[in-house]
Amino acid sequence: MKTSKPAKLGPQTQAIHGGEPNRRGVNGPIVTEIIRSQGKNKAYIYTRYGNPTLSVAEKKIAALEGAEAAVVTSSGMAAISSALLAALKAGDEVISTAQLYGGSYRLMRDVFPNMGITVRQVGTDLAGLENLVTPRSKVLYVETPTNPTLRLVDIHKAVALAKKHKLVSIIDNTFATPVLQNPIALGYDMVVHSATKALAGHSDIIAGVAVGNSNWMDRVRQMIIYLGGCMDPGAAYLLIRGIKTLGVRIERQCENALAVARFLERHPKVARVHYPGLKSHVDHKLARKQMRGFGSMLAFDTKGGLPASRRFCDRVQLFLLAASLGGVESLVILPIYSSHYNMTNEELRRAGVSPGTVRVSIGLEDKEDLIEDLKQALG
Ligand SMILES: Cc1ncc(COP(=O)(O)O)c(C=O)c1O
């Protein structure tokens, strides 16, 4: 019987086979090995410049994002800083949303001004962006959905504005993952991820990745070579393994998160739930338009504010109190003590974070057990 290869492989097939060496007819291992030593091959002289295990992770993620190339990095922040610095120099300006992961926000607030780079902020609706653009504006940087209040940026609108004003567009796709949205296909120049989170998926590595066309990725790789934020091959192995189950994990996590969000929305002690899958969410329509699912992250505000939220975090039994997200185990955290520490009240207000906002990362447990735990912790 004649067999024919499908023209374009689906995302779950790409997650498993994308980037892997051809293993047909070879007695070699099914699983990509960790190459720790420097190769004799000219392409792999030294791991900071490139490494065969890292290359598999890079090709796999590029395939998932529908991009030409990717560069894996030692952390999400290494990917974000290297992508931004690949596109910026002293005298340039970045336009970014005020609602960002706190680390990205603090990088732009505390480090960029010392390098002669000016940062201007817009809201997630990008209103007023055109008034902020000057001949020195070079980059539009956004995150969607945002950490921690799950606001969305309209990706089509952002791309159109970036193209109109000749800005390099960079987007943090950590919360959505390539399973739920592919900004490169919609015209974005670069995508960055904290691969520490859902891509790796098991809360056991710190990792990052930048994705884009080969020209941009060559520039990002140069930054990694200069600044040293390359990935360790052991982390790359765990990342490759994690990505293979990304599709099924996200599908289940989305289902669990929606059930939890609906439960919280009805709870008398909860003031507000931030989850794009809820009709009450301010960006619900946009989420339906640009995402293939609503994600594993949500946040909520308790009616009792910070004291009630702290009590809640002390009482959860199944949920773990921890700063990461996107893994198989469900976590809770107060952003003011973690992702959004060291920010003024005004900055928190602009980011939409209240002192009592609880961020929740939904894992793969049975949703009934998660809801029972929330019920007892809120009670
Ligand atoms: C949306 C987002 N981007 C980037 C980062 C930074 O990633 P890393 O901790 O891997 O450096 C985080 C970390 O929480 C994040 O949530």
The ligand as an SDF file (V2000), in Angstrom:
LIG
                    3D

 16 16  0  0  0  0  0  0  0  0999 V2000
    4.6820   36.1130   31.2990 C   0  0  0  0  0  0  0  0  0  0  0  0
    6.0750   35.8840   31.7950 C   0  0  0  0  0  0  0  0  0  0  0  0
    7.1130   36.2320   31.0140 N   0  0  0  0  0  0  0  0  0  0  0  0
    8.3820   36.0560   31.4210 C   0  0  0  0  0  0  0  0  0  0  0  0
    8.6780   35.5220   32.6570 C   0  0  0  0  0  0  0  0  0  0  0  0
   10.1140   35.3580   33.0770 C   0  0  0  0  0  0  0  0  0  0  0  0
   10.4960   34.0340   32.9120 O   0  0  0  0  0  0  0  0  0  0  0  0
   11.6840   33.3280   33.7290 P   0  0  0  0  0  0  0  0  0  0  0  0
   11.2860   33.2720   35.1520 O   0  0  0  0  0  0  0  0  0  0  0  0
   11.7880   31.9880   33.0730 O   0  0  0  0  0  0  0  0  0  0  0  0
   12.9020   34.1580   33.5210 O   0  0  0  0  0  0  0  0  0  0  0  0
    7.6380   35.1350   33.5000 C   0  0  0  0  0  0  0  0  0  0  0  0
    7.9250   34.5620   34.8250 C   0  0  0  0  0  0  0  0  0  0  0  0
    7.0530   34.4060   35.6650 O   0  0  0  0  0  0  0  0  0  0  0  0
    6.3010   35.3250   33.0540 C   0  0  0  0  0  0  0  0  0  0  0  0
    5.2490   34.9820   33.8140 O   0  0  0  0  0  0  0  0  0  0  0  0
  1  2  1  0
  2  3  1  0
  2 15  2  0
  3  4  2  0
  4  5  1  0
  5  6  1  0
  5 12  2  0
  6  7  1  0
  7  8  1  0
  8  9  2  0
  8 10  1  0
  8 11  1  0
 12 13  1  0
 12 15  1  0
 13 14  2  0
 15 16  1  0
M  END
$$$$
